[in-house]
Amino acid sequence: MEETLSGTQEDKPFGRKFIVFESELLKLFKQCPVCSMACIPSVKQLIGTMVTITCECINGHRQSWNSQPCSGAMPWGNLLCAAGILLTGSNPSRAINFLKQTGIASISIRTYNLMQRLYLVPSVISVWERHQQSLFQELKGKELVLGGDARCDSPGHSAKYGTYHLVELTSRKVVCMELVQVCTNSLTIN
């Protein structure tokens, strides 16, 4: 189903994103924006999902263009790609392989893991902690009806990890979640 041109997503960071073919993109840089002379554009650099196009006309005017904004040296599209994979619960190897097989420039699995460790997981933890503190303030002084549940990563006695959830049943809000690693003699909370 096609989205109409009037349907913008201004609430999304940096507006809408598009898949653009290299041959069509290079057509936009065949004329110098300063003197209107012919240019020969080329792909100078490819950093994950970001492409840098350079061109120079016969009068020596040079132009360089990035396909997306950056924070320092990090293209925002790379972080958004990693966040999309993580937050949808997708398999990173499959998602990145899909993009590779269709010829769409993407991040590597190594970059995904790095972004997950440095930016995404700390951000999720920070948001959760702020939400949890807000919830604690909301529930402070109230009579609570609590219920809990535990899940293991495998059935039987060989489970290595377990998750525990504590829910305030009246409001139906999760107040606590823990991932627990089973050790030989005790439980270690991560």
C-alpha positions in Angstrom: 0.0 0.0 0.0 1.4 3.4 -1.0 1.6 6.3 1.5 0.4 9.6 0.2 2.9 12.4 -0.2 0.8 14.6 2.2 1.2 12.0 5.0 4.4 13.2 6.6 5.9 11.9 9.8 7.2 15.0 11.4 7.2 13.4 14.8 9.9 10.9 13.6 13.5 12.0 13.9 14.7 13.8 10.8 11.4 13.2 8.9 10.8 10.3 6.5 13.5 8.1 5.1 13.6 6.5 1.6 15.4 3.8 -0.2 17.2 5.4 -3.2 19.0 3.7 -6.0 22.6 4.9 -6.6 22.1 5.5 -10.3 19.1 7.8 -9.6 21.0 9.6 -6.8 24.0 10.4 -8.9 21.8 12.0 -11.5 21.1 14.8 -9.0 24.8 15.8 -8.9 25.5 16.0 -12.6 25.3 19.8 -12.7 27.4 22.2 -10.6 25.1 24.1 -8.2 27.5 27.2 -8.4 28.1 27.6 -12.2 25.7 25.0 -13.8 28.6 23.3 -15.6 28.7 19.5 -15.9 30.0 17.5 -12.9 31.1 13.9 -12.6 29.7 12.6 -9.3 31.0 9.6 -7.4 30.4 7.8 -4.2 33.3 8.9 -2.0 32.4 6.9 1.2 29.8 4.4 2.4 29.4 4.2 6.2 26.7 1.6 6.9 23.5 3.2 5.7 25.1 6.6 4.9 26.6 7.5 1.5 28.8 10.5 0.8 28.7 11.8 -2.8 31.3 14.1 -4.1 31.5 15.9 -7.4 33.7 18.5 -9.1 32.9 20.6 -12.2 35.4 21.7 -14.9 35.7 25.1 -13.1 37.0 23.5 -10.0 33.9 23.9 -7.8 33.7 21.0 -5.4 30.7 19.6 -3.6 30.3 16.9 -0.9 27.0 15.7 0.3 26.0 13.2 3.0 22.7 11.2 2.7 21.9 11.7 6.4 22.8 13.8 9.4 25.6 12.7 11.8 26.3 13.0 15.4 30.1 13.5 15.3 31.2 10.7 13.0 28.1 8.5 13.6 25.4 8.6 10.9 22.0 8.7 12.5 20.6 6.2 10.1 23.0 3.5 11.4 21.7 4.1 15.0 18.1 4.1 13.8 18.7 0.8 11.9 20.1 -0.8 15.0 17.3 0.5 17.2 14.7 -0.7 14.8 16.1 -4.2 14.8 16.4 -4.3 18.6 13.1 -2.7 19.5 11.1 -4.9 17.1 12.6 -8.0 18.5 14.0 -8.9 15.1 16.9 -11.3 14.6 19.9 -9.0 13.9 21.7 -11.5 11.6 18.5 -12.1 9.5 17.6 -8.4 9.3 21.1 -7.4 8.2 21.3 -10.3 5.8 18.0 -9.3 4.3 19.3 -5.8 3.6 22.6 -7.2 2.2 20.8 -9.7 -0.1 18.6 -6.9 -1.5 21.6 -4.7 -2.1 20.7 -2.1 0.4 23.6 -0.5 2.3 23.4 -1.4 5.9 25.4 -1.7 9.1 27.4 -4.9 10.0 26.5 -7.2 12.8 29.6 -6.0 14.6 28.3 -2.4 14.4 24.9 -3.5 15.5 26.4 -5.2 18.6 28.5 -2.1 19.3 25.6 0.3 19.1 23.4 -2.0 21.2 26.0 -2.1 23.9 27.0 1.6 23.9 23.7 3.3 23.1 20.6 1.2 22.9 20.7 -1.0 26.0 21.8 1.9 28.3 18.9 4.1 26.8 16.3 1.4 27.4 17.6 0.9 31.0 17.5 4.6 31.6 13.9 4.9 30.3 12.8 1.9 32.4 14.4 3.3 35.5 12.7 6.7 35.1 9.4 5.0 34.4 9.9 2.7 37.5 10.7 5.7 39.8 7.6 7.5 38.5 5.5 4.4 39.2 6.9 4.0 42.7 6.0 7.6 43.4 2.5 7.0 42.0 2.0 3.9 44.2 3.7 5.3 47.3 1.4 5.1 50.4 -1.2 3.0 48.6 -2.2 -0.5 49.5 -0.7 -2.8 46.9 -1.9 -6.1 45.6 1.2 -7.8 44.1 1.6 -10.8 41.9 4.7 -12.3 40.4 5.8 -14.7 37.7 9.0 -16.4 36.8 10.1 -17.9 33.4 13.1 -20.0 32.7 15.1 -20.1 29.4 14.7 -23.9 29.2 12.4 -26.4 30.8 13.6 -28.6 33.7 16.6 -28.3 36.0 19.1 -27.2 33.4 17.8 -23.6 33.1 20.7 -21.1 33.1 18.6 -17.8 33.2 15.3 -16.8 34.6 13.2 -13.7 34.4 11.0 -12.5 37.3 8.2 -10.0 37.0 6.3 -8.3 39.8 3.0 -6.7 38.9 0.7 -4.4 40.9 -2.6 -6.2 40.1 -5.0 -3.4 40.8 -3.3 -1.0 38.3 -2.0 -3.9 36.1 1.4 -2.2 36.0 4.8 -4.0 36.1 6.7 -2.6 39.0 9.8 -4.8 38.8 11.6 -7.1 36.4 14.8 -9.0 37.0 17.0 -11.3 34.9 18.6 -13.9 37.1 21.5 -16.2 36.2 21.5 -19.5 38.0 24.8 -20.3 39.6 25.9 -23.6 41.2 25.1 -22.5 44.8 23.3 -19.2 44.6 21.5 -16.8 42.4 23.3 -13.8 40.8 21.2 -10.8 39.9 22.4 -9.0 36.8 
